Amino acid sequence: MINRDRILNLFLDLVKIDSPSLKEKDVADYLCSLMQDKGYDIIKDNAGKACGGNTGNIFVRIPATGDGESIAFSAHMDCVNPCCGVVPVVKDDVVYSSGDTVLGGDDKAGLAVMIEALKHLEEESIPHPEIYLMFSICEESGMHGAKNMDATLLPAKNVIVLDSGGAVGTIVIKAPAKAGIKIVFKGKSAHAGITPESGISAIQIAAEAVTHMNLLRIDKETTANLGSIEGGGSTNIVTEQVTLSAEARSTNEESLQSQLDHMKKCCVDAADKFGGACDFDYEISYPALHVDESSMLLAKVEQSCKNISLASSRVSTGGGSDSNILYGKGYGVLTLGIGMSKVHTVEEFIKIKSMTDCAELVAEIMKS
């Protein structure tokens, strides 16, 4: 049986450890100490150095005790702010934060689940194939841990990522690619009170461009949003330059490119209208994730749900995670719902039963 008190206490210990992105070392040290007590192979990579963090991703190898193909499980160690000084509150089988911070169930519940599942297999002497655990860094700040990971330390072909909301049994089979966009609008400065007609307002160009953009929900697979606009200064100077930051996402690569082309055209047309210029640059932050219906990993997870009488459901999500990066690196990937709710807010909570149910499911997946 999954040990309710043990997984709860582990989770409470984890959320009390401060771990904003780039500063996950204390959590990493705590997890390594747990794994070292078991004598597992533990290796830290250099992803932290690549992105300016104080630790790297942690990889743990658990030797096989039975037959089957090796499999990996992943969860991230960082949390979104405000995440320092978390005071967890347990009430009626639910864990909340005190209300001043996030709880950190995203994704410390995922960490606790995989560790408890492994302990369950060991206590019951249940055979399992070779298992790898990946404790990643900087997922919340742009998946920099996964992007800079040493893939040689994760040789398993398939990875289960424990990092999604939704009921236990939820399986994410589709997630969008994201393009980060930077647009620089260029006008011409002039004295706004004496010779305004000789100036070209970069703010006016930007306003014209934004007015004609299709934004927010584009279609069922595609979204676009403007994050910030910066530039300008004194009201007596026609603004020469402003910078606009935006993003676009889609599970359909053609739709994403179409949205990017549309946004760029709006900017170019606006610049031409007023005689200014613009630079439109974007970068694909992470690729789209598509799980094939014939995936053996998907079949295994759904059968595991049936084995423990748990209802499963396939879903699409509008957010990205380490799963997108791992999928782009060639891994077979599934993201599982672990029951966390209202993540990235100070109202975040998770039911203890969600963690125990998820640990039971993960243990079932881990079996030979």
Secondary structure, DSSP 8 states (H G I E B T S, - for coil): ---HHHHHHHHHHHHTS--BTT--HHHHHHHHHHHHTTT-EEEE-SHHHHHT-SS--EEEEE--SS-S--EEEEEE--B-SS-SS--EEEETTEEEE-SSS---HHHHHHHHHHHHHHHHHHHTT-----EEEEEES-TTTTSHHHHT--GGG---SEEEEEEEES-TTEEEEEE-EEEEEEEEEE-B--BTTT-GGG-B-HHHHHHHHHHT---EEEETTEEEEEEEEEE---TTB---EEEEEEEEEESSHHHHHHHHHHHHHHHHHHHHHHT-EEEEEEEEEE--EE--TT-HHHHHHHHHHHHTT---EEEE-S---HHHHHHHTT-EEEEEEEEEBSTTSTT-EEEHHHHHHHHHHHHHHH--
